[in-house]
Amino acid sequence: MVKAVLMAGGKGSRIRPLTLSRPKPMIPVANRPMIEYIVEKIKNSGYNELVVTLSYLKNQLKHLLNERYPELNIKYSVEKQPFGTAGGVKKAEKYLDDTFFVLSGDVLVDVDLNKLLDFHRKHNALATMVLTPVEDPSHFGIAVLDENKQIIKFLEKPAPHEVFSKIANTGTYILEPEIFNYIENRKGEVDFSHDVFPRLIEEKAGIYGYVLDGYWNDVGRPKTYLQANYDVLNKKMTPNPPGKKLKESIGRLGDIWVGKDVEIDEKVRIVGPVAIGDGSVIERGCTIGRNTVIGENAYLEKNSTIKGSVIFPESMIKASACLKDCIVDSGCCVEKGSFIERGAILGSSVQLGPFSRVKSGRSIYNSVVILPDSIVDSDYPIVT
């Protein structure tokens, strides 16, 4: 029986402070934990056997998956130290005696798994790598295919002078159990891209490339995280945000998904796409601009302006504050008259003093208190 391996053990250090209090696959995208997009894809493709590799803050993920997906047969493989992508799959070998998918719990990819399986079997492949065209291949592995779609050249994260392709590895694979013969049992991390795939290519063992024409986002940095939210809001990735869509009316334009028990004053202007979570309150005079996500039980006081930003649950935005293209984690309090610029991140339970300004791209870590009238032009804590 074909199974799916979901890799969900990484620490997500590139997107801190969002991962200080939760595993990266638990970060919400358009008011839904990121990992749910991947699990829904697996389930809706007709597969109910799932193996999840865990490490960092593993109990949060176990609780979520067991609660949301009781109909799936889920096995967990826990790593006490990092084993790498291939090493982590190798540790779960006892659950994998047939063809299996490998997906990342923090990569959004809209691939048709059944078409991928057909391609894999048609080519009698040992391994099939899902590839996609990219503009900048420096962050990814790149591949060259022959006329039969077999991968004949591959390089992980090339330097500018080493780039020979703009077809990138999405981190999504389909593998045969014989792959375990190519994964060494050794201390430390064993990686598919560095250690396994080059060997398969060298030995012509049968590694093929399936070029994806659908959606893909490696949600590893603040910029790509914001883009993932925007893409769900703009229906480039399914499912739609939770909640019901409001009918367009005066001051209510575009797609606006609203959860249960939400209070929106009649003098609020909303231009979608926007998602508003259960129990949120938006007071008179607020402006909610395109590509905004407001989490559950958030509170926006009068005359605040939110555009292109993601506000996590239980946060409060005080009167006349302004947020643009930024991220505010759960339990924060942004005091009146404050301004948060593009690409900035507030970690959970941050207290941002009145009339303060957080400059573009700055990060404030969890539970930091910023005094009134401050200009935050460096990270807190300062990373050396």
C-alpha positions as CSV (number, residue, x, y, z in Angstrom):
1,M,0.0,0.0,0.0
2,V,1.3,3.4,-1.0
3,K,2.1,5.6,2.0
4,A,3.1,9.2,2.5
5,V,6.0,10.4,4.7
6,L,5.6,13.9,6.1
7,M,8.8,15.4,7.3
8,A,8.0,17.8,10.2
9,G,11.0,17.8,12.5
10,G,12.9,20.9,11.6
11,K,13.4,23.9,13.9
12,G,12.6,26.6,11.3
13,S,15.4,28.9,12.4
14,R,15.2,31.1,9.4
15,I,11.7,32.3,10.3
16,R,12.2,33.0,14.0
17,P,10.7,34.2,16.2
18,L,7.6,32.5,14.8
19,T,9.1,29.1,15.6
20,L,10.2,29.8,19.1
21,S,6.9,28.7,20.5
22,R,5.7,26.3,17.8
23,P,7.1,23.9,15.2
24,K,7.3,25.5,11.8
25,P,4.6,23.3,10.2
26,M,2.2,24.7,12.9
27,I,2.6,28.3,11.8
28,P,-0.8,29.4,10.5
29,V,-1.2,30.3,6.9
30,A,-4.5,32.2,6.2
31,N,-5.8,31.0,9.6
32,R,-5.0,27.3,9.1
33,P,-1.9,25.5,10.3
34,M,0.5,25.1,7.4
35,I,0.7,21.3,7.9
36,E,-3.0,21.0,7.2
37,Y,-2.6,22.0,3.6
38,I,-0.2,19.1,3.0
39,V,-2.3,16.6,4.9
40,E,-5.5,17.6,3.1
41,K,-3.6,17.1,-0.2
42,I,-2.6,13.6,0.9
43,K,-6.1,12.7,2.2
44,N,-8.0,14.1,-0.8
45,S,-5.7,12.1,-3.2
46,G,-7.0,8.9,-1.6
47,Y,-4.1,8.0,0.7
48,N,-4.8,7.3,4.4
49,E,-1.5,5.8,5.6
50,L,0.8,8.6,6.9
51,V,4.2,8.5,8.6
52,V,5.2,11.7,10.3
53,T,8.9,12.4,11.3
54,L,9.0,14.6,14.4
55,S,11.6,16.2,16.6
56,Y,11.2,19.9,17.6
57,L,8.1,20.5,19.9
58,K,6.7,17.2,18.7
59,N,3.7,17.0,21.0
60,Q,2.1,20.0,19.4
61,L,2.0,18.3,16.0
62,K,0.9,15.0,17.5
63,H,-2.0,16.7,19.2
64,L,-3.1,18.6,16.2
65,L,-2.9,15.6,13.8
66,N,-4.6,13.2,16.1
67,E,-7.4,15.7,16.8
68,R,-8.0,16.8,13.2
69,Y,-7.5,13.6,11.4
70,P,-8.8,10.6,13.4
71,E,-9.7,8.9,10.1
72,L,-6.1,8.6,9.0
73,N,-3.7,5.9,10.1
74,I,-0.8,7.9,11.3
75,K,2.5,6.6,12.6
76,Y,5.1,8.8,14.2
77,S,8.9,8.5,14.0
78,V,10.7,10.7,16.6
79,E,14.3,11.9,16.2
80,K,16.1,12.7,19.3
81,Q,18.8,14.5,17.3
82,P,18.7,15.7,13.7
83,F,19.2,12.8,11.2
84,G,18.8,14.9,8.0
85,T,16.1,14.4,5.4
86,A,17.3,10.9,4.2
87,G,18.3,9.9,7.7
88,G,14.9,10.8,9.1
89,V,13.2,8.7,6.4
90,K,15.6,5.9,7.0
91,K,14.6,5.9,10.7
92,A,11.0,5.3,9.7
93,E,12.0,2.4,7.4
94,K,10.0,-0.2,9.4
95,Y,6.8,1.5,8.3
96,L,7.7,1.6,4.6
97,D,7.6,-1.6,2.7
98,D,6.1,-0.3,-0.6
99,T,6.2,2.8,-2.8
100,F,6.0,6.0,-0.7
101,F,5.7,9.8,-1.1
102,V,8.0,12.2,0.8
103,L,6.6,15.6,1.5
104,S,7.8,18.5,3.7
105,G,5.5,19.8,6.5
106,D,6.6,23.3,5.7
107,V,6.5,23.4,1.9
108,L,3.3,24.2,0.2
109,V,3.1,22.3,-3.1
110,D,0.0,21.8,-5.3
111,V,1.1,18.6,-7.0
112,D,-1.3,15.9,-8.2
113,L,0.0,12.9,-6.3
114,N,-1.8,10.4,-8.4
115,K,-0.3,11.8,-11.7
116,L,3.1,11.8,-9.9
117,L,2.6,8.1,-9.0
118,D,1.6,7.3,-12.6
119,F,4.8,9.1,-13.9
120,H,7.0,7.2,-11.4
121,R,5.6,3.8,-12.3
122,K,5.6,4.5,-16.1
123,H,9.4,5.2,-15.9
124,N,10.0,2.3,-13.5
125,A,11.9,4.7,-11.3
126,L,13.7,4.1,-8.1
127,A,13.2,7.8,-7.1
128,T,11.2,10.6,-8.7
129,M,11.9,14.2,-7.7
130,V,9.3,16.9,-8.2
131,L,10.9,19.9,-9.9
132,T,9.7,23.4,-10.7
133,P,11.1,26.4,-12.6
134,V,12.5,29.2,-10.5
135,E,14.0,32.6,-11.2
136,D,16.7,32.4,-8.5
137,P,18.0,28.8,-8.0
138,S,20.7,29.7,-5.4
139,H,18.5,28.5,-2.5
140,F,17.6,25.2,-4.0
141,G,19.0,22.1,-5.7
142,I,19.0,22.3,-9.5
143,A,18.7,19.5,-12.0
144,V,19.1,18.7,-15.7
145,L,17.0,16.1,-17.4
146,D,17.6,14.0,-20.5
147,E,14.9,13.4,-23.1
148,N,13.4,10.6,-21.0
149,K,13.1,12.8,-17.9
150,Q,15.9,11.0,-16.1
151,I,18.1,13.3,-14.0
152,I,21.6,13.4,-15.3
153,K,23.0,16.3,-13.3
154,F,22.2,17.8,-9.9
155,L,23.7,20.3,-7.6
156,E,22.5,21.6,-4.2
157,K,22.4,25.4,-3.6
158,P,24.8,26.4,-6.4
159,A,27.0,29.5,-6.3
160,P,26.2,32.1,-9.0
161,H,29.0,30.8,-11.3
162,E,27.8,27.2,-10.8
163,V,24.2,27.6,-12.0
164,F,23.5,25.3,-15.0
165,S,19.7,25.1,-14.6
166,K,16.7,26.9,-13.3
167,I,14.7,23.8,-12.6
168,A,14.7,23.4,-8.8
169,N,14.0,20.6,-6.4
170,T,10.7,21.2,-4.5
171,G,11.6,18.7,-1.7
172,T,8.8,16.4,-2.8
173,Y,9.6,12.9,-3.8
174,I,8.2,9.4,-4.6
175,L,10.5,6.6,-3.7
176,E,10.8,2.8,-3.7
177,P,11.9,0.9,-0.5
178,E,15.1,0.0,-2.3
179,I,16.2,3.6,-1.7
180,F,17.2,2.5,1.8
181,N,20.1,0.6,0.3
182,Y,21.5,4.0,-0.7
183,I,21.1,5.7,2.7
184,E,24.0,5.1,5.0
185,N,23.7,4.2,8.6
186,R,26.0,6.7,10.2
187,K,26.2,9.3,12.9
188,G,25.1,12.8,12.0
189,E,22.8,13.9,9.3
190,V,22.3,12.2,5.9
191,D,20.6,14.3,3.3
192,F,18.8,13.3,0.1
193,S,20.3,16.2,-1.9
194,H,23.8,16.0,-0.7
195,D,24.3,12.3,0.0
196,V,21.8,10.2,-1.8
197,F,20.7,11.7,-5.1
198,P,24.2,12.4,-6.4
199,R,25.0,8.7,-5.9
200,L,21.8,7.6,-7.7
201,I,22.8,9.8,-10.7
202,E,26.4,8.5,-10.7
203,E,25.2,4.9,-10.7
204,K,22.3,5.6,-13.1
205,A,20.1,3.9,-10.6
206,G,16.9,5.4,-12.0
207,I,16.2,8.9,-10.6
208,Y,13.7,10.9,-12.6
209,G,12.3,14.4,-12.6
210,Y,8.7,15.3,-12.7
211,V,8.3,19.0,-13.7
212,L,5.5,20.7,-11.8
213,D,3.3,23.3,-13.4
214,G,1.3,24.0,-10.3
215,Y,1.9,26.0,-7.1
216,W,5.0,25.7,-4.9
217,N,6.3,27.8,-2.0
218,D,9.2,26.9,0.2
219,V,7.9,28.8,3.3
220,G,11.3,29.3,4.9
221,R,11.6,33.1,5.3
222,P,9.3,36.0,6.3
223,K,8.9,37.1,2.7
224,T,7.9,33.7,1.5
225,Y,5.6,33.2,4.5
226,L,3.7,36.4,3.8
227,Q,3.5,35.4,0.1
228,A,2.0,32.0,1.1
229,N,-0.8,33.9,3.0
230,Y,-1.3,36.2,0.0
231,D,-1.5,33.2,-2.4
232,V,-4.1,31.4,-0.4
233,L,-6.2,34.6,-0.1
234,N,-5.9,34.9,-3.9
235,K,-6.9,31.3,-4.5
236,K,-3.6,30.2,-5.9
237,M,-3.5,27.4,-3.3
238,T,-6.4,25.5,-1.8
239,P,-8.3,25.2,0.4
240,N,-9.8,28.7,0.8
241,P,-9.4,30.3,4.3
242,P,-11.9,29.1,6.9
243,G,-15.2,31.1,7.3
244,K,-18.0,32.3,5.2
245,K,-17.6,34.9,2.5
246,L,-19.3,38.2,3.0
247,K,-21.5,39.7,0.3
248,E,-20.0,42.8,-1.3
249,S,-21.6,46.0,-0.1
250,I,-20.6,49.6,0.7
251,G,-17.2,49.4,2.4
252,R,-16.9,45.6,1.8
253,L,-15.1,44.9,-1.5
254,G,-13.6,41.7,-2.8
255,D,-13.3,38.3,-1.2
256,I,-13.7,38.6,2.6
257,W,-13.8,35.3,4.7
258,V,-15.2,35.8,8.1
259,G,-15.3,33.2,11.0
260,K,-17.9,32.7,13.7
261,D,-18.9,35.4,16.3
262,V,-17.0,38.2,14.5
263,E,-17.9,41.8,15.3
264,I,-17.2,44.4,12.6
265,D,-18.5,47.9,13.0
266,E,-20.5,49.3,10.1
267,K,-18.0,52.1,9.7
268,V,-15.1,49.7,8.9
269,R,-13.7,49.6,5.4
270,I,-12.5,46.2,4.1
271,V,-10.9,45.6,0.7
272,G,-10.4,41.9,0.1
273,P,-9.0,39.4,-0.2
274,V,-9.1,39.3,3.6
275,A,-9.5,36.5,6.2
276,I,-10.9,37.2,9.7
277,G,-10.8,34.5,12.3
278,D,-13.5,33.5,14.8
279,G,-14.3,35.8,17.7
280,S,-12.4,38.8,16.4
281,V,-13.6,42.4,17.0
282,I,-12.9,45.3,14.6
283,E,-14.0,48.8,15.8
284,R,-15.3,51.8,14.1
285,G,-13.0,53.7,11.6
286,C,-10.6,50.8,11.0
287,T,-9.3,50.1,7.5
288,I,-8.4,46.5,6.5
289,G,-6.5,46.4,3.2
290,R,-5.8,43.7,0.6
291,N,-4.0,40.5,1.6
292,T,-4.6,40.8,5.3
293,V,-5.1,37.9,7.7
294,I,-6.6,38.4,11.2
295,G,-6.4,35.5,13.5
296,E,-9.0,34.3,16.0
297,N,-10.0,36.6,18.9
298,A,-7.9,39.5,17.7
299,Y,-9.0,43.0,18.7
300,L,-8.6,46.0,16.5
301,E,-9.4,49.3,18.1
302,K,-10.8,52.3,16.4
303,N,-9.1,53.9,13.4
304,S,-6.3,51.3,13.1
305,T,-5.1,50.5,9.6
306,I,-3.9,47.0,8.6
307,K,-2.7,46.2,5.1
308,G,-1.0,43.1,3.7
309,S,-0.2,41.9,7.2
310,V,-0.8,38.7,9.2
311,I,-2.0,39.0,12.8
312,F,-2.0,35.8,14.9
313,P,-4.7,34.9,17.4
314,E,-5.3,36.8,20.6
315,S,-3.4,40.0,19.6
316,M,-4.6,43.5,20.2
317,I,-4.0,46.5,17.9
318,K,-4.7,49.7,19.7
319,A,-6.3,52.9,18.3
320,S,-4.8,54.6,15.2
321,A,-2.0,52.0,14.9
322,C,-0.8,51.2,11.4
323,L,0.6,47.9,10.1
324,K,1.9,47.3,6.6
325,D,3.1,44.0,5.1
326,C,4.2,42.7,8.6
327,I,3.7,39.8,10.9
328,V,2.4,40.0,14.5
329,D,2.5,36.8,16.5
330,S,-0.1,35.7,19.1
331,G,-0.8,37.6,22.3
332,C,0.8,40.8,21.3
333,C,-0.3,44.3,22.2
334,V,0.5,47.0,19.7
335,E,-0.2,50.3,21.5
336,K,-1.9,53.3,20.0
337,G,-0.3,55.3,17.3
338,S,2.4,52.7,16.6
339,F,3.6,51.9,13.1
340,I,5.0,48.5,12.0
341,E,6.8,48.6,8.6
342,R,7.1,46.1,5.8
343,G,8.6,42.7,6.6
344,A,8.9,43.3,10.3
345,I,8.0,40.5,12.8
346,L,6.8,40.7,16.4
347,G,7.2,37.5,18.3
348,S,4.5,36.2,20.7
349,S,3.5,38.4,23.7
350,V,5.4,41.4,22.5
351,Q,4.3,44.7,24.1
352,L,5.0,47.6,21.6
353,G,4.8,50.9,23.4
354,P,2.6,53.8,22.2
355,F,3.8,55.9,19.2
356,S,6.6,53.5,18.5
357,R,7.9,52.5,15.0
358,V,9.3,49.2,14.0
359,K,11.5,49.6,10.9
360,S,11.3,47.4,7.9
361,G,12.7,43.8,8.2
362,R,13.3,44.0,12.0
363,S,12.4,41.1,14.4
364,I,11.3,41.5,18.0
365,Y,11.5,38.2,19.9
366,N,8.9,36.8,22.3
367,S,7.8,38.7,25.4
368,V,10.0,41.8,24.7
369,V,8.6,45.1,26.0
370,I,9.3,48.1,23.8
371,L,9.1,51.5,25.6
372,P,6.9,54.3,24.3
373,D,8.1,56.5,21.4
374,S,10.8,54.0,20.5
375,I,12.3,53.5,17.0
376,V,13.2,49.8,16.6
377,D,15.9,49.8,13.9
378,S,17.6,46.6,15.0
379,D,16.5,43.1,16.1
380,Y,15.6,42.4,19.7
381,P,17.4,40.4,20.9
382,I,20.3,41.6,18.8
383,V,21.7,38.7,16.9
384,T,25.5,38.6,16.7
